[in-house]
Every structure is written in C-alpha cells, then in structure tokens.
Amino acid sequence: MTIDSSFLFAFASVGLLAGLVALVLAKRLVRGAAERRSRLRRVGWMKALGTGAVSDMHMGELRSLARAAATHRPAQEDLLALISAGRLPPRDERRAPFERALIRGGLQRSLRAACASRNAVTRGRAALVWAGLGLMGAERTIARLTTDPDPDVRAAVAQALEACGSEEAAWALLRAMRDEQLDPQRAVERLTGDWAVTPLLTAVHDQSFAHVRQWLAEALGLTGDARAEGPLMQLLAKGDEQERIRAARALGRLGSESSSGPLVIALSDDSAAVRGQAARALSQLRDERGVYALVKLLGDQSWWVRARAAEALGALGGPGLAALRWCAETHEDPYARERALEALSQVLVEAEAEVVAEAVAEPAAA
C-alpha cells in the first residue's frame, strides 16, 4: 500500500503551520512575561523611593534594584526609561540617599566598565544612564567616548553630555567638535543651555576654535543669553562669510534692539547670503529703524535677498507696510514693485486667516 505524496505534503504543511503557531504563541508569552517583569521593576523603583525621607528598608530595596541594573540589561533599560520620562533621579532631599544606594549597589562601577565594553549598544546605553542619573565622574568618562568609532555611540554621548548640563560637559562637546570627532550641527543642538554659555564665550575668542567659529556663533544664538551679543556683533563686522551669516542669524534669535545698527550695516554686505540673513534678523527684532535700508534692498540683484527684505518690511507693521505700498506703486525697479505686491498680498492673506480663525473660535468659546 502506497501513501499519496500529496497527503504527506499536506500533513507536513499542517505540522509546520502548527509549529509556527506554537512558536509565535511562545514568543508572545515570553514577551508578555518580560513586560510584566519590566513593569514591576519600574514600579519598584518608585515605591522604594517613596515620597518622603528614604528609610533603611527603602535603602535596601534601592540597592537591590541598583544591583539588578548593574548586572542585567533589561533592568538597566528600565532605569533608562524612567530617566527619559523624568521620573528619576529625584530632585529633592531623596537625591543624596538615592545616589548612595546606586553606588553601594555597584551601578556606578558597572557603568564605568560598560563604557569600555566591546558592544556599541552597551557603551551608548551606559553613557546615557550614567549622565541621566547625574552621578559624579560622568563627564570625564563619557567624554572619552567622543572618539568612539561607532557614530551611534557618539550621538548617544552628545545626548549624555547635554544631560550632564555642566561646563565640563560643554567643554567636552566643544573639543569634540573642534577635533572633528562630533558633527558640528549635532554638537550645536546640544550646547543651548545656560551651562554652555561661558565655555562658548571663551571658545569664540580661542584661536584653536577658529575653524569652527561659525558654529560657535550658531550655538550662542540658540542659548538666548544677552552676553553673546557683543561677540556676535564682532563676528558680524569682521568674520568670514559663514561667520557673518551665522552671527546675523544668531543676533536675530537674541532679539535685542541694540543689534539693529550692526544688522542694518550688514544689509550692505558684499555677500548676498549675509544681506538676506540680516534682513531676516531685522524682521525678528521688529525695529522700524531698518525700514529705509530694507526698501533699498527690494531692488537687490538677488531674488532671495529681495524676498527677505519684503518679508521683513511686512513684519514691521505700520511703517513697513506703508513702505511696501509705496514701493508697489512708485518704485522704479520692476522687481522691487513685484516683490512689494507679493508681500502685501501675503500680509492680506494672513490677516484674513486670522479673522476667520477668530470667527470660528468665538462660537466654540460660547
């Protein structure tokens, strides 16, 4: 008696399908169990901390959790999730006992060793956890990873140094940018806190940072610190083209009226990019003293500069709009008339949109 081959094939297919279903179910069960353990660990951290003074019993629980995070990757990932959510570390009187528990639990020692791991993910995660917890010595060890061969680790290190929020961390980011270990744009986006201002102001006058001075100007504008205005004005007046462009942009972000004079002068710069950026910065300052210079710029050879000048005049309100109307009707340059008309049309569209939005909002509020 022979068995039909199609029957054997069907039987094997059913068996394979059953095996795949069992495998999927097993994975779901394992994942579900892992998620439950993770949830319990996260709850355990918050329960152990409590809301008041940390007792001896709670210190024991914290040390136990710290030991788990020091030796098990999932436990360390749970800790990182709580840090990212802003739930750890505590910001009150519980901070000191919390840190003692972490150190006694061996977590700091484990993180230092992990920063030298052969595994890139382990190195990056260790840097983020150490910085996020704010434990002593983080900056010095993490800064060494700015030379890491893995770009993802270097990105994690930049984020970790920002989390440290100290002048030492700022200098580590600045030196990594200077030495081409870290992409300037990535460094700049991390150097925006108050803790970075003094190092930035020092570096902008340091000749060893001359080749990245344009990026220092960018970062100074993002800090919003008034102390940056003087160095930025100097760069706008005497820097190279890229430095002048970024200095003009930064002064617009700072928003100080005392920057108007240098920016108006920059409207006559040899570089079209500088002229356009200065016009945009003046629109952010809302200073009417730039109206006449902006009107002249409507006839610029560069269409991009003309566009920025028209936008700036529209942003200045009454005097700027009056200048645009005059240009649209009487300016001898056809490009200037065209650009003025476009700017006036845009202002009208925006005004109508605001009226419609208000009309829609009133019934809803009622």
Secondary structure, 3 states (H helix, E strand, C coil): CCCCHHHHHHHHHHHHHHHHHHHHHHHHHHHHHHHHHHHHHHHHHHHHHCCCCCCHHHHHHHHHHHHHHHHCHHHHHHHHHHHHCCCCCCCCCCHHHHHHHHHHCCHHHHHHHHCCCCCHHHHHHHHHHHHHHCCCCHHHHHHHHHHCCCHHHHHHHHHHHHHHCCHHHHHHHHHHHHCCCCCHHHHHCCCCCHHHHHHHHHHCCCHHHHHHHHHHHHHHHHHCCHHHHHHHHHHHHHCCHHHHHHHHHHHHHHCCHHHHHHHHHHCCCCCHHHHHHHHHHHHHHCCHHHHHHHHHHCCCCCHHHHHHHHHHHHHCCHHHHHHHHHHHHHCCCHHHHHHHHHHHHHHHHHHHHHHHHHHHHHHHHC
